[in-house]
Amino acid sequence: MLARHSSVRVVPRHGSPSTTAVVDGVLDRTTRPLLRDGLLALAAESADGLLADIENLEIRDPALIGVFALVALRVAEWPAVPFALVTGRDDQRAMLAGQSVPVYPDAGTAEAALKRPDRRRAGRMAARTSARARGFVRGVCDRWRVPELAEDAELIATEFVENVLRHTDSVPRLGLVLRRGTLTVEVADESARPAVVREGLDPTETGLGLRMVAKVAKTWGSSRRRSGGKTVWAVLRRG
């Protein structure tokens, strides 16, 4: 007899303003990473919030529901959008009691309750050179009146853009997001290869500059996108 393998699906349903991830299938140890990565990839493309509708999800091991708290923690760092769960099932709501993720009975209630922080977004531009990226960052920081963050933001944009230009066939797409207390630098490309910090002595080796990014940024990371590419991002603290 052939063994049956569990599966899970995360299907986006675009609404206004949040995106809903309709989740069905089974949550067990084999599907947990798929569920986590599917929600994170969808969050990366959700500008105003992500709701996970889990009503049709079979949770075989209650110990695995911590995956939703992990997603909430990662989403809070980037893209810093609100995240909540939606289910009308009493058994699931009891299972999720005490978790750090808010749970609502339906999408309408969740939408009304989500708190969306004020922010300003500079639309992504094609950064075909690191010099163009630095000019874009400098201009936006001046316009947003955060010149004190410009130097670190330029350093981050330069490293991210040069990594894309050296290691992929993609055109880097650079964006900035300003929220109260933080400025985020984002660079998207079409390569699934994650950005990693490399150890070495050659100062010209790409990836070494990510150590500088890690020093100046509050937090940074590399997140997969549903298109198959990724977004590399870093958050600077204001003040």
N, C-alpha and C positions, 0 to 999 in steps of 0.2 A: 504494500500500500504506500502511495506517495504521501509525504508529509505536506500538510497544508500550511502555507505561509501567511502570516497576518499582513494586512495592508491598511494604510490610512491615506486619506485624500484631504487636501486643503484647497478649496475652490473659491476664488474671489468673487464677491458680488458687490459691485461698485455702487455705492449710494451717495447720499449727501447729508453731512460732509464726510462721514467715516466710510471706510471700506469694511465689509463684513467677510471674514474667512469662514466659509461653511465647511465644517470638519465632519467627516464620517469615516467609518471603519473601526479599527481596534487600536487602543493604546496599550502596548505591552513593551517589553524590553527591546524588541527588534524594531518597532515602529516609533519609539520615542525620539530618536535622532531625526527621523523624517518629519515628524510633526513639528519639532523645534525649528528645524531649518526652513520648513515651509512657511511657518508663521513669521519668522524673522525676515525671510525674503519678501514676503508680502508687506510687512511693516516698512521695509525700505522704500516702497513705492506708494505708501499711504501718507499723504501730506497732512491730514487732519485728524487721524485716529484710526484704530483698528479694533474691531469687535470679532471675537472668535465664537461662532455659534457651534456649541459642542453637543447639542441635544441628541444628535444621531451617532455620537461617539460611544463605543463600548469601552469602558475603563476596567480592564481585567485585574489590575493591581493598583489599589488606592495609593500605594507608596510612590507611584509614578506621577501623581498629579502635580508634584513639584516642578514639572516641566513648564507649567504655566507661570509660576513665580520666576523661573529663570528667564523666560521670554520677556516678562514684564520688566525685569531688571535690565536686560540688554536694551530693550526698546526705550527705556527711560534715559539711557545714555545717548543713544542715537537710533532712530531719527528724532527722539524726544517727542513722540506723539502719545496721547493717552491710549491705554490698552485695557480691555475689559472682556469678560466672558459673558455669554448669553446662553441660558438654558431654562426651560420651563419645568424640568424634571426635579422633583423634590429629592430623589436619591442622590443626584449629582450635586445639588445645592448643599445637602447635608455633608457630603464628602468633601466639598470645597470650603466648608466653614472654617474660619481661622486662617485661611490662606491670605497672602498679601495682595491678591488680585481681586478687584471688585467683580461681583456676579450679579447679573440682572435677569429678570424673567423674560424680557423680550428686547428687541433692538430699539424700539421707540423709547422705552424707559432708560436704556443705556445711553442713547444719544442725548437725552435731556439731562443726564447726570454727569456726563464727561466734562472735565475741566480742561479747557484748551488754553495754554499759555499764549500771550501775545507774542508775535514774532514778525520779523521782516525777512523776506527771502529775495536774494539777488538771483535771477534766473541763470541756469547753467550756460556757460559760454564755451565754445570750442577753443581750448588752450593748446594751440599747435606749437607753441614755444614757451619755455619757462619765463622768458622776459615778458611775453604777453600776459601770462598768468599773474606775474607780480604787478604789472600795471593795472590789471583789473582789480586785484585785491586792494591796492593802494587807493584807487579811485572810489571803491565802495566804502572802505573804512573812513575816508574823508567825508563822503556824503552822509554816512550814518553817524558821524561825529564820534568815532572811536579810534582816533589816530594812535593812541597808546598801544593798540593791539596790532597795528599794521605790520610792524617788523616781524613779529612771530608768525602772523598769518601768512606773510610772504614766504618765510622760510618753509612753512608746512606745504604751501601750494607748490613751491619749487620742487621739493622732494617728491611729492605725490605725482606731479606732472612728469618729471624726468623719469620716474620709475615706469610710467606707462609708455612713454616715448621709447625708452630703451628696450623694454621687454615684451611689448605687444605690438600688434598692427593697428591698434585702436587710436582714435583721436580722443584725448582726455577731455572730459566735460567738467568744468569747474563751477562750483556754486558756493555761496555763503549764506548762512542763516544767523540772524541776530535775535536773541531772546534776552529777557532781563537776566543779567548776570553772566551770559555766555555768548561767544561767537564761535560758530562751527564752520570749518572748511571742509568741503566735500569734493572729491574727484571720482567720477564714474568712468568705467571703460568696459569693453566687451570681453575681457579675458577673465576666465574663472580662476586663474592662478592668484592666490591670496598674497597680500603684501606682508613681508616678514622682516624682522630685524636680523641682520646678518652680523656675525662676529668675524673680525679680520683686521689686518694691519694696513691694507691698501686703502688710502683715503679716497681713491677714485671709484672704489667698488660701490655699485648701487646697493641700497639697503642699509648701508652704514648711517646715512643721514636720518633714518628712522629712529636712531638712538637720540638724535637731537629733538626730533618730533616728540618722543616720549618724555623728554626732559621739560619741554616748554608747555606741553598740552596737559590739561586736566585729565583727559582720557582720550584714547584713540583706538581705532579698530578697522577691520576689513570685513565687509558684509556682502554676502552673495545677493544677486538680484535674480528675479524670476526669468529674465531674458538669458541667463547663463553667464552674465558678466558680474561685476562687483562694484561696490562703492567703498573707497577708503576715506575715512573721516577722522577729524580731530577736533576736540572741543577746547577752546581757550576760555579762561575765567576772566571776567571783567573786574577791574578794580583791585 
